[in-house]
Structures are given as C-alpha cells and as structure tokens.
Amino acid sequence: MSNHFDTAISWVACLFAALTAVTARLMRDLYKVSEQIPTDPLELRHWQRRRRWMIWSELAALPCFATISVASVIYLEVPVVLAVLIAIGLGGLGFGFLLNGLQAIIRKKLGIEP
C-alpha cells in the first residue's frame, strides 16, 4: 500500500512542479501579449477570451505533465528528483510543444515522415 502512497505523493509533487513552470510562463505570455486593454467592446471581448483560453489550455495539461513524469519513474526507473525536473521542463515548454513532439513521433512510427 505504501508504494501507491509514494506514487501519489510523487504525482502531486510533479503536478505542483509543473504548475510553477506553467504559471511563470503564462504570466510572461499574458503580460507580453498586450499591455493595453482595448477600448472597443468587441476587441475587449476577444482579448479577454484569448487570454482565458490560453490559461485553461495550459492548466488542463498539468495532469498530463505529472503523469508523464511519474510514469518515467515507474517504467524507466528514473529518480524521483529527475521526475520533478521533467515536470518543470514540460511545464516550461508547454502543451503545444508536447503535442508537436508527439505528432512527430507518431508520424515517424507510421512512416508518414522520414
């Protein structure tokens, strides 16, 4: 039973590690996008929607980042400290980068791209 408890604690640690990196990157991206709030009501709604979806898309990826990190501990016998660093790295790179990497790997396996 303690093995499952250790795995759960590792997963939560990786989740919070990824959260710190995602939060830092989101704050940088949100403040870099546009510093001035649009005055036009239509542009303001688009501006708010773009920012809201950027936040939700990144936060939705956090369980995936933690699961990948913990799976590397379980299946590849990576040290837990390295798993936390992997989670930080995945959080820093972002969900789009992860999807692009997966797409390249899948295409290569299927023989679509060299």
WODAZI-V381572 format. One record per helix or strand of 3 or more residues. SS is the DSSP state (~ for helix, > for strand). FROM is the first residue (numbers start at 1). LEN is the number of residues. Records with the same first field share a line. If there is no record, write none. Layout:
SS = FROM-LEN / FROM-LEN
This chain:
~ = 2-32 / 41-20 / 62-15 / 80-14 / 95-16
